[in-house]
């Protein structure tokens, strides 16, 4: 049997970070503003994104 050495989620995160660093100067804000200039999100996608962001916030 063949098993992956790393999880798919780790690969996606690593590739995403590399893309943001390479093309958006490491700025998530710049990434989102660039992406959203051409992509229009549905109301459901906006709600889902807000929920994801709220659940990601870590309080100090």
PDB file with one MODEL, atoms N, CA, C and O in Angstrom:
MODEL        1
ATOM      1  N   UNK A   1       0.833  -1.184   0.000  1.00  0.00           N
ATOM      2  CA  UNK A   1       0.000   0.000   0.000  1.00  0.00           C
ATOM      3  C   UNK A   1       0.879   1.250   0.000  1.00  0.00           C
ATOM      4  O   UNK A   1       1.998   1.263   0.514  1.00  0.00           O
ATOM      5  N   UNK A   2       0.331   2.272  -0.587  1.00  0.00           N
ATOM      6  CA  UNK A   2       1.035   3.547  -0.662  1.00  0.00           C
ATOM      7  C   UNK A   2       0.284   4.560   0.187  1.00  0.00           C
ATOM      8  O   UNK A   2      -0.936   4.690   0.081  1.00  0.00           O
ATOM      9  N   UNK A   3       1.019   5.274   1.027  1.00  0.00           N
ATOM     10  CA  UNK A   3       0.432   6.295   1.887  1.00  0.00           C
ATOM     11  C   UNK A   3       1.128   7.625   1.625  1.00  0.00           C
ATOM     12  O   UNK A   3       2.339   7.656   1.410  1.00  0.00           O
ATOM     13  N   UNK A   4       0.384   8.713   1.640  1.00  0.00           N
ATOM     14  CA  UNK A   4       1.025  10.019   1.437  1.00  0.00           C
ATOM     15  C   UNK A   4       1.932  10.360   2.613  1.00  0.00           C
ATOM     16  O   UNK A   4       1.639  10.032   3.763  1.00  0.00           O
ATOM     17  N   UNK A   5       3.026  11.018   2.301  1.00  0.00           N
ATOM     18  CA  UNK A   5       3.959  11.430   3.346  1.00  0.00           C
ATOM     19  C   UNK A   5       3.440  12.636   4.118  1.00  0.00           C
ATOM     20  O   UNK A   5       3.724  12.795   5.305  1.00  0.00           O
ATOM     21  N   UNK A   6       2.683  13.476   3.437  1.00  0.00           N
ATOM     22  CA  UNK A   6       2.078  14.623   4.109  1.00  0.00           C
ATOM     23  C   UNK A   6       0.605  14.696   3.728  1.00  0.00           C
ATOM     24  O   UNK A   6       0.198  14.208   2.673  1.00  0.00           O
ATOM     25  N   UNK A   7      -0.171  15.300   4.584  1.00  0.00           N
ATOM     26  CA  UNK A   7      -1.605  15.417   4.367  1.00  0.00           C
ATOM     27  C   UNK A   7      -1.909  16.454   3.282  1.00  0.00           C
ATOM     28  O   UNK A   7      -1.164  17.415   3.090  1.00  0.00           O
ATOM     29  N   UNK A   8      -3.002  16.236   2.594  1.00  0.00           N
ATOM     30  CA  UNK A   8      -3.443  17.145   1.532  1.00  0.00           C
ATOM     31  C   UNK A   8      -3.601  18.572   2.063  1.00  0.00           C
ATOM     32  O   UNK A   8      -3.210  19.530   1.396  1.00  0.00           O
ATOM     33  N   UNK A   9      -4.165  18.711   3.247  1.00  0.00           N
ATOM     34  CA  UNK A   9      -4.370  20.036   3.841  1.00  0.00           C
ATOM     35  C   UNK A   9      -3.048  20.770   4.033  1.00  0.00           C
ATOM     36  O   UNK A   9      -2.977  21.982   3.833  1.00  0.00           O
ATOM     37  N   UNK A  10      -1.995  20.037   4.424  1.00  0.00           N
ATOM     38  CA  UNK A  10      -0.681  20.656   4.597  1.00  0.00           C
ATOM     39  C   UNK A  10      -0.142  21.167   3.263  1.00  0.00           C
ATOM     40  O   UNK A  10       0.457  22.241   3.198  1.00  0.00           O
ATOM     41  N   UNK A  11      -0.359  20.394   2.202  1.00  0.00           N
ATOM     42  CA  UNK A  11       0.099  20.799   0.871  1.00  0.00           C
ATOM     43  C   UNK A  11      -0.644  22.054   0.422  1.00  0.00           C
ATOM     44  O   UNK A  11      -0.032  22.996  -0.082  1.00  0.00           O
ATOM     45  N   UNK A  12      -1.950  22.064   0.605  1.00  0.00           N
ATOM     46  CA  UNK A  12      -2.755  23.220   0.202  1.00  0.00           C
ATOM     47  C   UNK A  12      -2.317  24.466   0.960  1.00  0.00           C
ATOM     48  O   UNK A  12      -2.172  25.536   0.368  1.00  0.00           O
ATOM     49  N   UNK A  13      -2.106  24.332   2.262  1.00  0.00           N
ATOM     50  CA  UNK A  13      -1.684  25.488   3.067  1.00  0.00           C
ATOM     51  C   UNK A  13      -0.317  25.998   2.616  1.00  0.00           C
ATOM     52  O   UNK A  13      -0.111  27.204   2.473  1.00  0.00           O
ATOM     53  N   UNK A  14       0.606  25.081   2.396  1.00  0.00           N
ATOM     54  CA  UNK A  14       1.948  25.461   1.970  1.00  0.00           C
ATOM     55  C   UNK A  14       1.921  26.161   0.610  1.00  0.00           C
ATOM     56  O   UNK A  14       2.573  27.189   0.425  1.00  0.00           O
ATOM     57  N   UNK A  15       1.174  25.607  -0.332  1.00  0.00           N
ATOM     58  CA  UNK A  15       1.063  26.213  -1.662  1.00  0.00           C
ATOM     59  C   UNK A  15       0.383  27.582  -1.590  1.00  0.00           C
ATOM     60  O   UNK A  15       0.779  28.513  -2.291  1.00  0.00           O
ATOM     61  N   UNK A  16      -0.628  27.699  -0.751  1.00  0.00           N
ATOM     62  CA  UNK A  16      -1.327  28.979  -0.589  1.00  0.00           C
ATOM     63  C   UNK A  16      -0.394  30.035  -0.019  1.00  0.00           C
ATOM     64  O   UNK A  16      -0.354  31.165  -0.506  1.00  0.00           O
ATOM     65  N   UNK A  17       0.355  29.665   1.013  1.00  0.00           N
ATOM     66  CA  UNK A  17       1.299  30.610   1.624  1.00  0.00           C
ATOM     67  C   UNK A  17       2.358  31.034   0.618  1.00  0.00           C
ATOM     68  O   UNK A  17       2.724  32.208   0.551  1.00  0.00           O
ATOM     69  N   UNK A  18       2.851  30.075  -0.165  1.00  0.00           N
ATOM     70  CA  UNK A  18       3.864  30.393  -1.169  1.00  0.00           C
ATOM     71  C   UNK A  18       3.305  31.370  -2.210  1.00  0.00           C
ATOM     72  O   UNK A  18       3.981  32.324  -2.596  1.00  0.00           O
ATOM     73  N   UNK A  19       2.083  31.129  -2.657  1.00  0.00           N
ATOM     74  CA  UNK A  19       1.442  32.018  -3.637  1.00  0.00           C
ATOM     75  C   UNK A  19       1.263  33.429  -3.068  1.00  0.00           C
ATOM     76  O   UNK A  19       1.588  34.416  -3.727  1.00  0.00           O
ATOM     77  N   UNK A  20       0.749  33.513  -1.853  1.00  0.00           N
ATOM     78  CA  UNK A  20       0.518  34.823  -1.229  1.00  0.00           C
ATOM     79  C   UNK A  20       1.834  35.562  -1.033  1.00  0.00           C
ATOM     80  O   UNK A  20       1.908  36.768  -1.265  1.00  0.00           O
ATOM     81  N   UNK A  21       2.866  34.852  -0.609  1.00  0.00           N
ATOM     82  CA  UNK A  21       4.174  35.486  -0.422  1.00  0.00           C
ATOM     83  C   UNK A  21       4.769  35.949  -1.749  1.00  0.00           C
ATOM     84  O   UNK A  21       5.337  37.038  -1.836  1.00  0.00           O
ATOM     85  N   UNK A  22       4.636  35.118  -2.780  1.00  0.00           N
ATOM     86  CA  UNK A  22       5.253  35.415  -4.073  1.00  0.00           C
ATOM     87  C   UNK A  22       4.534  36.523  -4.837  1.00  0.00           C
ATOM     88  O   UNK A  22       5.180  37.402  -5.407  1.00  0.00           O
ATOM     89  N   UNK A  23       3.215  36.487  -4.853  1.00  0.00           N
ATOM     90  CA  UNK A  23       2.461  37.402  -5.708  1.00  0.00           C
ATOM     91  C   UNK A  23       1.770  38.545  -4.972  1.00  0.00           C
ATOM     92  O   UNK A  23       1.300  39.490  -5.606  1.00  0.00           O
ATOM     93  N   UNK A  24       1.701  38.474  -3.648  1.00  0.00           N
ATOM     94  CA  UNK A  24       0.958  39.488  -2.888  1.00  0.00           C
ATOM     95  C   UNK A  24       1.771  40.025  -1.712  1.00  0.00           C
ATOM     96  O   UNK A  24       1.212  40.514  -0.730  1.00  0.00           O
ATOM     97  N   UNK A  25       3.086  39.930  -1.822  1.00  0.00           N
ATOM     98  CA  UNK A  25       3.993  40.448  -0.791  1.00  0.00           C
ATOM     99  C   UNK A  25       3.655  39.938   0.608  1.00  0.00           C
ATOM    100  O   UNK A  25       3.865  40.640   1.597  1.00  0.00           O
ATOM    101  N   UNK A  26       3.131  38.715   0.688  1.00  0.00           N
ATOM    102  CA  UNK A  26       2.809  38.121   1.984  1.00  0.00           C
ATOM    103  C   UNK A  26       1.570  38.696   2.644  1.00  0.00           C
ATOM    104  O   UNK A  26       1.308  38.421   3.815  1.00  0.00           O
ATOM    105  N   UNK A  27       0.805  39.490   1.911  1.00  0.00           N
ATOM    106  CA  UNK A  27      -0.344  40.191   2.484  1.00  0.00           C
ATOM    107  C   UNK A  27      -1.657  39.498   2.125  1.00  0.00           C
ATOM    108  O   UNK A  27      -2.029  39.424   0.954  1.00  0.00           O
ATOM    109  N   UNK A  28      -2.355  38.991   3.141  1.00  0.00           N
ATOM    110  CA  UNK A  28      -3.683  38.423   2.908  1.00  0.00           C
ATOM    111  C   UNK A  28      -4.656  39.492   2.431  1.00  0.00           C
ATOM    112  O   UNK A  28      -5.518  39.230   1.592  1.00  0.00           O
ATOM    113  N   UNK A  29      -4.511  40.694   2.971  1.00  0.00           N
ATOM    114  CA  UNK A  29      -5.381  41.802   2.565  1.00  0.00           C
ATOM    115  C   UNK A  29      -5.230  42.073   1.068  1.00  0.00           C
ATOM    116  O   UNK A  29      -6.225  42.243   0.363  1.00  0.00           O
ATOM    117  N   UNK A  30      -3.996  42.113   0.589  1.00  0.00           N
ATOM    118  CA  UNK A  30      -3.747  42.341  -0.834  1.00  0.00           C
ATOM    119  C   UNK A  30      -4.270  41.168  -1.666  1.00  0.00           C
ATOM    120  O   UNK A  30      -4.837  41.374  -2.739  1.00  0.00           O
ATOM    121  N   UNK A  31      -4.084  39.947  -1.178  1.00  0.00           N
ATOM    122  CA  UNK A  31      -4.606  38.768  -1.870  1.00  0.00           C
ATOM    123  C   UNK A  31      -6.116  38.858  -2.038  1.00  0.00           C
ATOM    124  O   UNK A  31      -6.633  38.687  -3.142  1.00  0.00           O
ATOM    125  N   UNK A  32      -6.831  39.129  -0.932  1.00  0.00           N
ATOM    126  CA  UNK A  32      -8.290  39.195  -0.992  1.00  0.00           C
ATOM    127  C   UNK A  32      -8.764  40.325  -1.900  1.00  0.00           C
ATOM    128  O   UNK A  32      -9.686  40.137  -2.693  1.00  0.00           O
ATOM    129  N   UNK A  33      -8.146  41.490  -1.791  1.00  0.00           N
ATOM    130  CA  UNK A  33      -8.593  42.612  -2.623  1.00  0.00           C
ATOM    131  C   UNK A  33      -8.350  42.322  -4.102  1.00  0.00           C
ATOM    132  O   UNK A  33      -9.179  42.676  -4.940  1.00  0.00           O
ATOM    133  N   UNK A  34      -7.234  41.688  -4.435  1.00  0.00           N
ATOM    134  CA  UNK A  34      -6.948  41.317  -5.818  1.00  0.00           C
ATOM    135  C   UNK A  34      -7.944  40.276  -6.313  1.00  0.00           C
ATOM    136  O   UNK A  34      -8.484  40.401  -7.412  1.00  0.00           O
ATOM    137  N   UNK A  35      -8.185  39.257  -5.507  1.00  0.00           N
ATOM    138  CA  UNK A  35      -9.105  38.180  -5.870  1.00  0.00           C
ATOM    139  C   UNK A  35     -10.519  38.705  -6.075  1.00  0.00           C
ATOM    140  O   UNK A  35     -11.195  38.333  -7.035  1.00  0.00           O
ATOM    141  N   UNK A  36     -10.958  39.566  -5.175  1.00  0.00           N
ATOM    142  CA  UNK A  36     -12.349  40.028  -5.207  1.00  0.00           C
ATOM    143  C   UNK A  36     -12.617  41.093  -6.269  1.00  0.00           C
ATOM    144  O   UNK A  36     -13.772  41.442  -6.515  1.00  0.00           O
ATOM    145  N   UNK A  37     -11.562  41.610  -6.900  1.00  0.00           N
ATOM    146  CA  UNK A  37     -11.768  42.554  -8.002  1.00  0.00           C
ATOM    147  C   UNK A  37     -12.443  41.867  -9.187  1.00  0.00           C
ATOM    148  O   UNK A  37     -13.189  42.501  -9.933  1.00  0.00           O
ATOM    149  N   UNK A  38     -12.183  40.575  -9.358  1.00  0.00           N
ATOM    150  CA  UNK A  38     -12.748  39.848 -10.502  1.00  0.00           C
ATOM    151  C   UNK A  38     -13.805  38.838 -10.091  1.00  0.00           C
ATOM    152  O   UNK A  38     -14.671  38.496 -10.895  1.00  0.00           O
ATOM    153  N   UNK A  39     -13.753  38.364  -8.883  1.00  0.00           N
ATOM    154  CA  UNK A  39     -14.695  37.355  -8.403  1.00  0.00           C
ATOM    155  C   UNK A  39     -15.788  38.010  -7.576  1.00  0.00           C
ATOM    156  O   UNK A  39     -15.504  38.814  -6.687  1.00  0.00           O
ATOM    157  N   UNK A  40     -17.015  37.674  -7.861  1.00  0.00           N
ATOM    158  CA  UNK A  40     -18.136  38.151  -7.057  1.00  0.00           C
ATOM    159  C   UNK A  40     -18.637  36.994  -6.209  1.00  0.00           C
ATOM    160  O   UNK A  40     -18.999  35.941  -6.733  1.00  0.00           O
ATOM    161  N   UNK A  41     -18.656  37.192  -4.903  1.00  0.00           N
ATOM    162  CA  UNK A  41     -19.123  36.156  -3.992  1.00  0.00           C
ATOM    163  C   UNK A  41     -20.637  36.231  -3.835  1.00  0.00           C
ATOM    164  O   UNK A  41     -21.230  37.309  -3.856  1.00  0.00           O
ATOM    165  N   UNK A  42     -21.241  35.068  -3.679  1.00  0.00           N
ATOM    166  CA  UNK A  42     -22.676  35.032  -3.387  1.00  0.00           C
ATOM    167  C   UNK A  42     -22.872  35.385  -1.918  1.00  0.00           C
ATOM    168  O   UNK A  42     -21.918  35.389  -1.141  1.00  0.00           O
ATOM    169  N   UNK A  43     -24.094  35.678  -1.547  1.00  0.00           N
ATOM    170  CA  UNK A  43     -24.391  35.962  -0.139  1.00  0.00           C
ATOM    171  C   UNK A  43     -24.008  34.779   0.744  1.00  0.00           C
ATOM    172  O   UNK A  43     -23.460  34.967   1.830  1.00  0.00           O
ATOM    173  N   UNK A  44     -24.293  33.556   0.281  1.00  0.00           N
ATOM    174  CA  UNK A  44     -23.945  32.361   1.059  1.00  0.00           C
ATOM    175  C   UNK A  44     -22.435  32.223   1.231  1.00  0.00           C
ATOM    176  O   UNK A  44     -21.968  31.831   2.300  1.00  0.00           O
ATOM    177  N   UNK A  45     -21.671  32.540   0.192  1.00  0.00           N
ATOM    178  CA  UNK A  45     -20.214  32.467   0.283  1.00  0.00           C
ATOM    179  C   UNK A  45     -19.676  33.515   1.254  1.00  0.00           C
ATOM    180  O   UNK A  45     -18.737  33.244   2.002  1.00  0.00           O
ATOM    181  N   UNK A  46     -20.262  34.697   1.245  1.00  0.00           N
ATOM    182  CA  UNK A  46     -19.844  35.753   2.177  1.00  0.00           C
ATOM    183  C   UNK A  46     -20.128  35.332   3.612  1.00  0.00           C
ATOM    184  O   UNK A  46     -19.278  35.494   4.487  1.00  0.00           O
ATOM    185  N   UNK A  47     -21.310  34.798   3.856  1.00  0.00           N
ATOM    186  CA  UNK A  47     -21.667  34.334   5.202  1.00  0.00           C
ATOM    187  C   UNK A  47     -20.710  33.237   5.648  1.00  0.00           C
ATOM    188  O   UNK A  47     -20.228  33.255   6.781  1.00  0.00           O
ATOM    189  N   UNK A  48     -20.431  32.278   4.761  1.00  0.00           N
ATOM    190  CA  UNK A  48     -19.510  31.185   5.098  1.00  0.00           C
ATOM    191  C   UNK A  48     -18.116  31.728   5.403  1.00  0.00           C
ATOM    192  O   UNK A  48     -17.466  31.269   6.342  1.00  0.00           O
ATOM    193  N   UNK A  49     -17.651  32.700   4.620  1.00  0.00           N
ATOM    194  CA  UNK A  49     -16.328  33.287   4.842  1.00  0.00           C
ATOM    195  C   UNK A  49     -16.262  34.010   6.184  1.00  0.00           C
ATOM    196  O   UNK A  49     -15.267  33.898   6.901  1.00  0.00           O
ATOM    197  N   UNK A  50     -17.303  34.743   6.523  1.00  0.00           N
ATOM    198  CA  UNK A  50     -17.347  35.452   7.809  1.00  0.00           C
ATOM    199  C   UNK A  50     -17.303  34.451   8.961  1.00  0.00           C
ATOM    200  O   UNK A  50     -16.588  34.662   9.940  1.00  0.00           O
ATOM    201  N   UNK A  51     -18.056  33.373   8.848  1.00  0.00           N
ATOM    202  CA  UNK A  51     -18.054  32.345   9.898  1.00  0.00           C
ATOM    203  C   UNK A  51     -16.668  31.731  10.036  1.00  0.00           C
ATOM    204  O   UNK A  51     -16.177  31.552  11.150  1.00  0.00           O
ATOM    205  N   UNK A  52     -16.036  31.409   8.919  1.00  0.00           N
ATOM    206  CA  UNK A  52     -14.684  30.837   8.953  1.00  0.00           C
ATOM    207  C   UNK A  52     -13.713  31.807   9.612  1.00  0.00           C
ATOM    208  O   UNK A  52     -12.913  31.408  10.458  1.00  0.00           O
ATOM    209  N   UNK A  53     -13.778  33.086   9.227  1.00  0.00           N
ATOM    210  CA  UNK A  53     -12.877  34.081   9.811  1.00  0.00           C
ATOM    211  C   UNK A  53     -13.119  34.257  11.304  1.00  0.00           C
ATOM    212  O   UNK A  53     -12.167  34.341  12.080  1.00  0.00           O
ATOM    213  N   UNK A  54     -14.374  34.313  11.709  1.00  0.00           N
ATOM    214  CA  UNK A  54     -14.686  34.462  13.133  1.00  0.00           C
ATOM    215  C   UNK A  54     -14.189  33.267  13.933  1.00  0.00           C
ATOM    216  O   UNK A  54     -13.698  33.429  15.050  1.00  0.00           O
ATOM    217  N   UNK A  55     -14.311  32.073  13.372  1.00  0.00           N
ATOM    218  CA  UNK A  55     -13.855  30.870  14.068  1.00  0.00           C
ATOM    219  C   UNK A  55     -12.338  30.752  14.087  1.00  0.00           C
ATOM    220  O   UNK A  55     -11.785  29.994  14.884  1.00  0.00           O
ATOM    221  N   UNK A  56     -11.658  31.496  13.213  1.00  0.00           N
ATOM    222  CA  UNK A  56     -10.201  31.441  13.135  1.00  0.00           C
ATOM    223  C   UNK A  56      -9.518  32.407  14.086  1.00  0.00           C
ATOM    224  O   UNK A  56      -8.331  32.261  14.378  1.00  0.00           O
ATOM    225  N   UNK A  57     -10.254  33.380  14.564  1.00  0.00           N
ATOM    226  CA  UNK A  57      -9.670  34.409  15.424  1.00  0.00           C
ATOM    227  C   UNK A  57      -9.266  33.796  16.756  1.00  0.00           C
ATOM    228  O   UNK A  57     -10.049  33.112  17.415  1.00  0.00           O
ATOM    229  N   UNK A  58      -8.028  34.059  17.127  1.00  0.00           N
ATOM    230  CA  UNK A  58      -7.538  33.596  18.423  1.00  0.00           C
ATOM    231  C   UNK A  58      -7.325  34.816  19.306  1.00  0.00           C
ATOM    232  O   UNK A  58      -6.608  35.750  18.945  1.00  0.00           O
ATOM    233  N   UNK A  59      -7.949  34.788  20.447  1.00  0.00           N
ATOM    234  CA  UNK A  59      -7.820  35.906  21.368  1.00  0.00           C
ATOM    235  C   UNK A  59      -6.573  35.737  22.214  1.00  0.00           C
ATOM    236  O   UNK A  59      -6.232  34.628  22.623  1.00  0.00           O
ATOM    237  N   UNK A  60      -5.899  36.842  22.471  1.00  0.00           N
ATOM    238  CA  UNK A  60      -4.676  36.824  23.292  1.00  0.00           C
ATOM    239  C   UNK A  60      -5.010  36.763  24.754  1.00  0.00           C
ATOM    240  O   UNK A  60      -4.110  36.740  25.593  1.00  0.00           O
TER     241      UNK A  60
ENDMDL
END
